Amino acid sequence: MYSKYGTYYIDGIAEGVKYDSWLSDDQIKEYSSMGLIYYLKEFPYSLIHMFSHVFNSLNYDFLYTYVNEKRYYIISWYQIMSSVVTVLGFSYVYALVRGYMEYKFRSFEYFILVILISFLGVNALVAVETRFGMVPHIILTIFSILLFYDRKLVSRFLNYRLVTLILVLYSLFAMYLSYFFVNGLGDVEILLF
């Protein structure tokens, strides 16, 4: 029932890290043994929770699942790269969906898209670690490359200036939301960069 979890591994001692969600302690206790019921019973609020799972699986606030220091950088190269790959990859997904009439020539890409949606669907329902976003990020990296390689498809459906604007806004939003989640951890030193 948490948004994300990880592990501090400092001086040979492992300590669990649980990112707070928007649930109260009473709700966490009530639904901890029957998590899927929560998504049905608390429907409008559960969508926010599902979004936080997907966001946290695609966001690298710490580079590794096993964090070796209790230090968080608001501006870090790995968080910026994860934002870039996420926005560019989903931009290509948008172009793929808009150009669905050419599916016969792009069956492999649509197959990969189904795998991406499957992974993100599972991530939406479970509390995630950083490593849960590895496969979706690999797929989004491939799609990011195709975004610049397949100009014939992309130029019909995307405006690169708009994609750049979305990229900047999403990166800022990701930094803010990461700060929000990490700030809830308590004893983490938060640095700008």
C-alpha positions as CSV (number, residue, x, y, z in Angstrom):
1,M,0.0,0.0,0.0
2,Y,3.1,2.2,-0.3
3,S,4.0,4.2,-3.4
4,K,7.5,2.7,-3.6
5,Y,10.0,0.9,-1.5
6,G,13.7,0.3,-1.5
7,T,16.6,-0.6,0.8
8,Y,19.2,1.4,2.5
9,Y,22.4,-0.7,2.6
10,I,24.9,1.2,4.8
11,D,27.8,-0.4,6.6
12,G,26.5,-3.9,6.0
13,I,23.1,-3.2,7.6
14,A,20.0,-3.3,5.4
15,E,17.1,-1.1,6.3
16,G,13.7,-0.9,4.5
17,V,12.6,2.3,2.8
18,K,8.9,2.9,2.3
19,Y,7.6,5.9,0.4
20,D,4.4,7.3,1.8
21,S,1.3,7.2,-0.2
22,W,-1.8,9.2,0.2
23,L,-3.3,6.6,2.4
24,S,-3.8,7.0,6.2
25,D,-2.3,4.4,8.6
26,D,-5.8,3.0,9.2
27,Q,-6.4,2.5,5.5
28,I,-3.0,0.8,5.1
29,K,-3.9,-1.6,8.0
30,E,-7.3,-2.3,6.6
31,Y,-6.2,-3.1,3.1
32,S,-2.8,-4.6,3.7
33,S,-4.0,-8.2,3.4
34,M,-6.3,-7.6,0.5
35,G,-4.7,-4.9,-1.7
36,L,-6.7,-5.5,-4.8
37,I,-10.0,-4.8,-3.0
38,Y,-8.7,-1.4,-2.2
39,Y,-8.5,-0.5,-5.9
40,L,-12.2,-1.3,-6.3
41,K,-13.5,0.0,-3.0
42,E,-11.7,3.3,-3.0
43,F,-12.0,3.8,-6.8
44,P,-11.4,7.5,-7.5
45,Y,-8.5,7.7,-5.0
46,S,-7.0,4.5,-6.1
47,L,-6.3,6.0,-9.5
48,I,-4.0,8.5,-7.8
49,H,-2.3,5.7,-6.0
50,M,-1.9,3.7,-9.3
51,F,-0.4,6.8,-10.9
52,S,2.1,7.1,-8.1
53,H,3.2,3.5,-8.7
54,V,3.7,4.0,-12.4
55,F,5.4,7.3,-11.9
56,N,7.8,5.9,-9.2
57,S,8.6,2.9,-11.4
58,L,9.7,5.2,-14.2
59,N,11.4,7.7,-12.0
60,Y,14.9,7.3,-10.7
61,D,15.1,9.4,-7.6
62,F,17.9,7.1,-6.4
63,L,20.0,5.4,-9.0
64,Y,20.0,2.0,-7.3
65,T,17.5,-0.1,-5.5
66,Y,20.0,-0.6,-2.7
67,V,20.9,2.9,-1.6
68,N,24.3,3.3,-0.1
69,E,23.9,6.8,1.3
70,K,20.9,8.7,2.7
71,R,21.4,11.6,0.4
72,Y,19.0,12.7,-2.3
73,Y,19.9,15.1,-5.2
74,I,16.9,17.1,-6.5
75,I,18.8,17.7,-9.8
76,S,20.6,14.5,-10.8
77,W,21.7,13.2,-14.2
78,Y,19.9,9.9,-13.8
79,Q,16.6,11.5,-12.9
80,I,16.8,13.9,-15.8
81,M,17.7,11.0,-18.1
82,S,14.7,9.0,-16.9
83,S,12.5,11.9,-17.6
84,V,13.9,12.4,-21.1
85,V,13.5,8.7,-21.9
86,T,10.0,8.6,-20.5
87,V,8.7,11.7,-22.5
88,L,10.5,10.8,-25.7
89,G,9.4,7.1,-25.5
90,F,5.8,8.0,-24.8
91,S,5.9,10.6,-27.7
92,Y,6.7,7.7,-30.0
93,V,4.0,5.7,-28.4
94,Y,1.6,8.5,-29.2
95,A,2.7,8.6,-32.9
96,L,2.3,4.8,-33.0
97,V,-1.2,4.9,-31.7
98,R,-2.1,7.7,-34.1
99,G,-0.6,5.8,-37.0
100,Y,-2.3,2.6,-36.3
101,M,-3.4,2.1,-39.9
102,E,0.2,1.1,-40.7
103,Y,0.1,-1.7,-38.2
104,K,1.0,-4.3,-40.8
105,F,4.4,-2.7,-41.3
106,R,5.0,-2.1,-37.6
107,S,3.8,-5.4,-36.0
108,F,7.1,-5.7,-33.9
109,E,6.7,-2.2,-32.5
110,Y,3.1,-2.9,-31.5
111,F,4.1,-6.2,-29.9
112,I,6.7,-4.2,-27.9
113,L,4.0,-1.7,-27.0
114,V,1.8,-4.4,-25.6
115,I,4.7,-5.6,-23.4
116,L,5.2,-2.0,-22.2
117,I,1.5,-1.6,-21.3
118,S,1.6,-5.0,-19.5
119,F,4.5,-4.0,-17.4
120,L,3.1,-0.6,-16.5
121,G,-0.3,-2.3,-15.7
122,V,1.4,-4.6,-13.2
123,N,3.5,-1.7,-11.8
124,A,0.2,0.3,-11.3
125,L,-1.1,-2.4,-8.9
126,V,2.0,-3.1,-6.8
127,A,4.4,-1.0,-4.8
128,V,7.4,-0.7,-6.9
129,E,11.2,-0.6,-6.6
130,T,13.5,1.3,-8.9
131,R,14.3,-2.0,-10.7
132,F,10.6,-2.5,-11.7
133,G,11.0,0.2,-14.2
134,M,14.0,-1.4,-16.0
135,V,12.0,-3.2,-18.7
136,P,9.7,-0.3,-19.4
137,H,12.7,2.0,-19.6
138,I,14.5,-0.3,-22.0
139,I,11.4,-0.3,-24.2
140,L,11.0,3.5,-23.9
141,T,14.7,3.9,-24.8
142,I,14.1,1.9,-28.0
143,F,11.0,4.0,-28.7
144,S,13.0,7.2,-28.0
145,I,15.6,6.2,-30.6
146,L,12.8,5.4,-33.1
147,L,11.3,8.8,-32.5
148,F,14.3,10.3,-34.3
149,Y,14.9,7.5,-36.7
150,D,11.4,7.1,-38.1
151,R,10.7,10.7,-39.1
152,K,8.1,9.7,-41.7
153,L,5.7,8.5,-39.0
154,V,6.6,10.9,-36.4
155,S,6.5,14.1,-38.4
156,R,2.8,13.5,-39.3
157,F,1.7,13.3,-35.7
158,L,4.2,15.2,-33.5
159,N,5.5,18.7,-33.2
160,Y,9.0,18.6,-31.9
161,R,8.6,22.0,-30.2
162,L,5.6,20.7,-28.3
163,V,7.5,17.5,-27.3
164,T,10.4,19.7,-26.0
165,L,7.9,21.8,-23.9
166,I,6.3,18.7,-22.5
167,L,9.8,17.3,-21.7
168,V,10.8,20.4,-19.7
169,L,7.5,20.5,-17.9
170,Y,7.5,16.8,-17.1
171,S,11.2,17.0,-15.9
172,L,10.2,19.8,-13.5
173,F,7.1,17.9,-12.3
174,A,9.2,14.8,-11.8
175,M,11.7,16.6,-9.7
176,Y,9.0,18.2,-7.6
177,L,7.1,14.9,-7.1
178,S,10.3,13.0,-6.3
179,Y,11.1,15.7,-3.7
180,F,7.6,15.2,-2.3
181,F,8.1,11.4,-1.9
182,V,11.7,11.5,-0.7
183,N,10.9,14.3,1.8
184,G,8.4,11.9,3.4
185,L,11.2,9.4,4.1
186,G,12.4,11.6,7.0
187,D,16.2,11.2,7.6
188,V,17.4,11.8,4.1
189,E,19.7,14.7,3.4
190,I,18.2,16.6,0.5
191,L,20.7,18.5,-1.7
192,L,20.0,20.6,-4.9
193,F,22.8,18.9,-6.9
